[in-house]
């Protein structure tokens, strides 16, 4: 056996992505990764290379995630709590739910973001939260990470046959409500759309936003359970209830979940993260996460 840090540190970002997919929260995922490394360090001498270090670490991390899930409520996006509002003048209603969080691309392996961008999209992360813990873990390891069933069996402490059965149940459940994962767009086009979006919001330009949104776009913002679907509803909602006057908002570009994003400031104070799902036909989703704590998590100041 070699040195613990040398053997295990290369997998830290990969484990963070795995725990994030499992838990839907960057805060919870970081806590579980720290716990994983503590458990691994304590049992390192007894490990003795009975499997690969990668498989061993994923087993510890997966068990830690399953334990965490048994003590925490499910995380949602607003669209997971009910249908869209009909009237864009509807005052948004708050919900006491635990929300799915975005994860900064800066915390992830850049190569993994390029190779598996779709597997980090916020729509998929939210959909995964609907699966029971063990189904979620097997689906992520088999269908997202493409691990062999034999390796997944080692992680799950079960047989290959049990892994295949669990995967079938997970797939069947997801087929009932498949995640709305949009087709990828070239990075240059993503950057241009983000720049136009930032300008439209900062200038409170509803007409410019209307041009950017797809006709079937949706807008949802935590901590509100109220959300809107269709450009005809989204634009009046944004103009009348969100944008304010020019200069009300300041947005700084960033990226999260392999998607273009912006750090939002309202009246100079941290608001949270605005995440865009962009297709060749325009912006399909705006997911706003009204959590000032996320601004610091993304490495930005709390005021501008």
Secondary structure, 3 states (H helix, E strand, C coil): CCCHHHHHHHHHHHHHHHHHHHHCCHHHHHHHHHHHHHHHHHCHHHHCCCCCHHHHHHHHHHHHHHHHHCCCCCEECHHHCCCCCCCCCCCCCECCCEECCCCEHHHCCHHHHHHCHHHHCHHHHHHHCCCCHHHHHHHHHHHHCCCCHHHHHHHHCCCHHHHHHHHHHHHHHHHHCCCCCCCCCCHHHHHHHHHHHHHHHHCCCHHHHHHHEEEEEEEEEECECCEEECHHHHHHHHHHHHHCCCCCEEEEEEEECCEEEEEEEECCEEEEEEEEEEECCEEEEEEEECCHHHHHHCCCCCEC
